[in-house]
């Protein structure tokens, strides 16, 4: 069976950015994601969903 799930991650950060949205954008574009498959679950694709909006 193939399905989609969402895994949420909570981060506590300290940043030099004036606006937190700039820090979020930086994390979304610079973070490398690695979620390995397990014995019973084969990970087909993992991605960080962008939360910033175009103004």
N, C-alpha and C positions, 0 to 999 in steps of 0.2 A: 504494500500500500504506500502511496506517495501523498504527502500532505505538507502544509506550511505551518510553522509554529513561530512565535515571537518569544525571544528571550530578552528580558530587560536587564540592563546593567545600571547600577547606581554609582556615580562617581562623585567624590568630593575633591574639588580642585582649588588651587591657588593660582592666580594668573596675573600677569602684568598688563593684560588687555584692559582697556577702559570699559568696554562693553562685553558682557558675558556672551553675547551672540557671536562675537569674533572668536572667542575661545572655543565655543561649540563648533563653529565652522572649521577651525583649525584641527580639532580632534576628529571631526568627521572625515576630513580629507587626508590626514596624516597617520591615522591609526591602522595598523595591520591586524587583521582578525584571523584567528586560527581556532577552529572548533573541530576536533577529531571525531571520526566515526567510532562507534562502539561495537561490541559484539552483536547487538540487536538493532542498531540504528546506523544506516549509512548516510552520512552528510553529503548531499549532492551540491549544495551551494550555500554560502554564508556571505552576508553583506551587511554593512552598516547603513541603516536608513537615514537619509538626510532629513533633518528637522527644520533647518533654516528656510525661511521663505524669501523669495525675491521681493524687493520693495519697489 
